């Protein structure tokens, strides 16, 4: 790390962290307040940058960090955010804040507030990189937050019929995690989905677009993919572990390996043949982890190469939503981006780690990343969940209304009460602002 600036501080100084990926906490702190950090190693691997472990009391931004004093903002930003994302650290030393970074950073002065400074920077990045204006997002329904991995084909059909009965303005029916037998084995169905291609044909026959969830850069330890192709993992003989979920260890697919790339082509070509043209790609942080690869490239280069391959196969008209995704390296690569951790029925995560599913962390991140909407992509603040079991559901609906460009319901539609149904219909139908800052 190299010291790049020292800033005089006062009791009014605030600092602003932007995290690495969708779920990494991103928010503003009064100087001296403890920043949000992972509570254990598995959560760190899944929701934070693998190479970053700030010391206690150290503030940290991944490619973006800001210090504000009144209406004066000093912004520290990656010089080339799609190629190199430096870690930026800030440590208090008496009445000064010492800023250091491990890569190329530009320092910008802005009069106004932190959201305005971030928006001005994003506008310049879009102009410099010729990032096209994002396409409007379709509305959707997603199976995850009602059924999770226990979802069945019958659940999808029932909700498809319910959205017709309830006259909900839903364009896409997206089948989430649970249709596949294992994470990594995307073309091997679980026992609850006897005819996956037939299900997607049924969705399209009912006038809806077909959507699917994958975690294309993850390989789970119980998968056929790992058993048959251990050489496709990042790290090869010593595979890089990227977390623990679904009751098993997770590893990263080497997106530069010819065999792994052919596999991704086969998966997404098959999806296209099934009529799927909406893709939620999740846990894609795994594509950018550091480690030995077939090609001697950085994690960010490998990640963008993997996204480029997926986009090439699904075609320019298909809609691509990133989730669990490194934010800055994804600029120009996706149509929409999850900008927060998952929503949950609970307001606050039981673990206390704001990268984990709960409304509190989702709101903090969604507010912090409003500046990205309409610039880098369409922001996805996560799904509309409006059933009575959701804590603070009125506040969550308001957050969706003011922070999100992608609108997708994820309730069992027949279980909504009158408030939930009216709110779902309103959020799906209301116009979306082109920008939030």
RADALIN-V27902 format. One record per residue. N is the residue number from 1. PHI is phi as a letter, one per 20 degrees, with the letter a starting at -180 (NA if undefined). PSI is psi in radians with two decimals (999 if undefined). Layout:
# RADALIN-V27902
N&PHI&PSI, N&PHI&PSI
This chain:
# RADALIN-V27902
1&NA&2.46, 2&c&2.30, 3&f&2.25, 4&d&-0.24, 5&a&2.74, 6&c&2.30, 7&c&2.27, 8&f&2.37, 9&d&2.92, 10&b&-3.05, 11&f&-0.25, 12&e&-0.05, 13&f&2.37, 14&c&2.66, 15&c&2.67, 16&c&2.13, 17&d&2.40, 18&d&2.19, 19&e&3.02, 20&f&-0.88, 21&c&-3.11, 22&g&-0.79, 23&e&-0.20, 24&f&2.24, 25&g&2.36, 26&c&2.02, 27&a&-3.09, 28&d&2.50, 29&c&2.49, 30&f&2.35, 31&g&2.22, 32&o&-0.39, 33&f&2.53, 34&f&2.22, 35&f&2.75, 36&f&2.30, 37&c&2.81, 38&f&2.60, 39&e&-0.24, 40&b&2.99, 41&f&-0.69, 42&f&-0.72, 43&f&-0.62, 44&f&-0.78, 45&f&-0.64, 46&e&-0.54, 47&c&-0.03, 48&c&2.97, 49&f&2.33, 50&f&-0.57, 51&e&0.01, 52&d&2.22, 53&b&1.40, 54&f&2.54, 55&f&2.71, 56&g&2.43, 57&n&-0.01, 58&e&2.26, 59&e&2.65, 60&b&2.28, 61&c&2.42, 62&e&1.59, 63&n&-0.21, 64&b&2.26, 65&b&2.50, 66&c&2.60, 67&c&2.24, 68&c&2.41, 69&c&1.81, 70&m&-2.21, 71&d&0.36, 72&d&2.15, 73&c&2.27, 74&d&2.08, 75&d&2.29, 76&d&2.12, 77&c&2.54, 78&g&2.32, 79&f&-0.69, 80&c&1.41, 81&f&-0.31, 82&e&-0.13, 83&d&-0.63, 84&b&2.23, 85&c&1.60, 86&f&2.57, 87&e&2.25, 88&d&2.12, 89&d&2.59, 90&c&2.21, 91&c&2.34, 92&f&2.27, 93&c&1.62, 94&m&-2.17, 95&e&0.32, 96&c&2.67, 97&d&2.08, 98&e&2.13, 99&d&2.30, 100&c&2.80, 101&b&2.78, 102&d&0.44, 103&a&-2.98, 104&f&2.17, 105&c&2.39, 106&e&2.54, 107&d&2.18, 108&c&2.47, 109&d&2.41, 110&c&2.38, 111&e&2.14, 112&p&-2.40, 113&c&3.04, 114&f&-0.80, 115&g&-0.69, 116&f&-0.68, 117&f&-0.72, 118&f&-0.71, 119&f&-0.73, 120&f&-0.71, 121&f&-0.79, 122&f&-0.68, 123&g&-0.74, 124&f&-0.69, 125&f&-0.79, 126&f&-0.72, 127&f&-0.72, 128&f&-0.68, 129&e&0.02, 130&l&0.80, 131&f&2.14, 132&f&2.63, 133&g&2.35, 134&f&2.57, 135&f&2.58, 136&g&2.52, 137&e&2.51, 138&f&2.77, 139&e&2.78, 140&b&3.01, 141&c&2.36, 142&c&2.44, 143&f&-0.23, 144&f&-0.97, 145&f&-0.08, 146&d&-0.72, 147&d&-0.37, 148&l&-2.48, 149&f&-0.05, 150&e&0.11, 151&g&2.55, 152&c&2.86, 153&f&-0.63, 154&f&-0.61, 155&f&-0.72, 156&f&-0.81, 157&f&-0.73, 158&f&-0.75, 159&f&-0.52, 160&f&-0.74, 161&f&-0.62, 162&f&-0.70, 163&f&-0.48, 164&f&-0.78, 165&f&-0.65, 166&e&-0.05, 167&l&0.81, 168&e&2.37, 169&f&1.32, 170&d&2.16, 171&e&-0.75, 172&d&2.35, 173&d&1.95, 174&d&2.07, 175&e&2.11, 176&e&-2.94, 177&g&2.33, 178&p&-0.32, 179&f&-0.44, 180&e&2.71, 181&f&-0.74, 182&b&2.72, 183&f&2.04, 184&o&-0.51, 185&e&1.23, 186&f&-0.33, 187&d&0.17, 188&d&1.89, 189&f&2.66, 190&f&2.90, 191&f&-0.27, 192&e&-0.06, 193&c&1.46, 194&f&-0.40, 195&b&1.43, 196&f&-0.86, 197&g&-0.68, 198&f&-0.62, 199&f&-0.78, 200&f&-0.60, 201&f&-0.67, 202&f&-0.73, 203&g&-0.80, 204&f&-0.60, 205&f&-0.42, 206&e&0.22, 207&n&0.23, 208&d&2.72, 209&e&2.58, 210&e&2.26, 211&c&2.70, 212&b&2.64, 213&d&2.40, 214&b&2.84, 215&c&1.31, 216&f&-0.33, 217&d&0.16, 218&d&2.55, 219&c&2.02, 220&e&2.65, 221&f&-0.40, 222&e&0.01, 223&f&2.66, 224&f&-0.58, 225&g&-0.80, 226&f&-0.73, 227&f&-0.65, 228&e&-0.42, 229&c&1.06, 230&f&-0.35, 231&f&-0.11, 232&e&0.05, 233&e&2.57, 234&f&2.26, 235&n&-0.34, 236&l&-1.90, 237&f&-0.44, 238&c&1.30, 239&g&2.48, 240&f&2.11, 241&e&2.32, 242&d&0.39, 243&p&-3.09, 244&c&2.15, 245&b&2.89, 246&l&0.49, 247&m&0.44, 248&b&2.85, 249&f&2.63, 250&c&2.49, 251&c&2.95, 252&d&2.37, 253&f&2.32, 254&f&1.80, 255&f&-0.01, 256&e&-0.12, 257&f&2.26, 258&g&-0.71, 259&f&-0.73, 260&f&-0.67, 261&f&-0.70, 262&f&-0.67, 263&f&-0.80, 264&f&-0.72, 265&f&-0.77, 266&f&-0.79, 267&f&-0.91, 268&f&-0.45, 269&f&-0.73, 270&f&-0.77, 271&g&-0.75, 272&f&-0.69, 273&f&-0.47, 274&f&-0.05, 275&n&0.25, 276&e&2.23, 277&c&0.37, 278&c&2.16, 279&c&2.10, 280&e&1.95, 281&d&2.13, 282&d&2.83, 283&l&0.51, 284&f&-0.07, 285&g&-0.50, 286&f&-0.51, 287&f&-0.29, 288&d&0.06, 289&f&2.58, 290&f&2.60, 291&q&2.93, 292&f&2.29, 293&c&2.91, 294&g&-0.76, 295&d&2.46, 296&e&1.20, 297&c&2.89, 298&f&2.89, 299&f&-0.70, 300&f&-0.74, 301&f&-0.76, 302&f&-0.72, 303&f&-0.87, 304&f&-0.58, 305&f&-0.69, 306&f&-0.74, 307&f&-0.70, 308&g&-0.71, 309&f&-0.80, 310&f&-0.80, 311&f&-0.73, 312&g&-0.75, 313&f&-0.74, 314&f&-0.34, 315&n&2.81, 316&f&-0.36, 317&e&-0.33, 318&f&2.65, 319&e&2.30, 320&c&2.08, 321&d&2.12, 322&e&2.57, 323&b&2.54, 324&l&0.64, 325&d&2.39, 326&g&2.21, 327&f&-1.07, 328&f&-0.70, 329&f&-0.20, 330&e&-0.05, 331&g&2.26, 332&n&0.05, 333&d&-0.42, 334&c&2.76, 335&e&-0.66, 336&c&2.74, 337&b&2.22, 338&f&2.26, 339&d&0.24, 340&b&2.93, 341&f&3.01, 342&f&2.58, 343&f&2.86, 344&b&3.00, 345&f&-0.53, 346&e&2.59, 347&f&-0.74, 348&c&2.54, 349&f&2.41, 350&f&-0.51, 351&f&-0.30, 352&n&-0.08, 353&e&2.01, 354&f&0.03, 355&e&-0.17, 356&e&2.79, 357&g&2.18, 358&r&2.81, 359&f&-0.64, 360&g&-0.90, 361&f&-0.62, 362&f&-0.67, 363&f&-0.80, 364&g&-0.86, 365&f&-0.75, 366&f&-0.69, 367&f&-0.70, 368&f&-0.49, 369&d&0.33, 370&g&-0.57, 371&f&-0.37, 372&f&-0.46, 373&f&2.32, 374&m&-0.04, 375&d&-1.27, 376&f&-0.58, 377&a&-3.04, 378&e&2.21, 379&f&2.40, 380&d&1.83, 381&e&0.04, 382&n&3.12, 383&f&2.76, 384&f&2.04, 385&c&1.99, 386&c&0.19, 387&f&2.82, 388&g&-0.46, 389&f&-0.20, 390&f&2.11, 391&f&2.46, 392&l&0.74, 393&f&-0.49, 394&f&-0.77, 395&f&-0.66, 396&f&-0.70, 397&f&-0.68, 398&f&-0.68, 399&f&-0.78, 400&g&-0.74, 401&f&-0.58, 402&d&-0.10, 403&c&-0.22, 404&c&2.57, 405&d&-0.44, 406&e&2.20, 407&d&2.08, 408&b&2.23, 409&f&2.58, 410&b&0.63, 411&d&2.73, 412&f&1.96, 413&f&-0.54, 414&f&-0.21, 415&e&0.03, 416&f&2.42, 417&e&-3.10, 418&f&-0.71, 419&f&-0.79, 420&f&-0.72, 421&f&-0.78, 422&f&-0.72, 423&f&-0.74, 424&f&-0.80, 425&f&-0.75, 426&f&-0.80, 427&f&-0.59, 428&f&-0.51, 429&e&-0.39, 430&f&2.62, 431&f&2.61, 432&d&2.25, 433&f&2.55, 434&f&-0.52, 435&c&2.74, 436&d&-0.14, 437&c&999
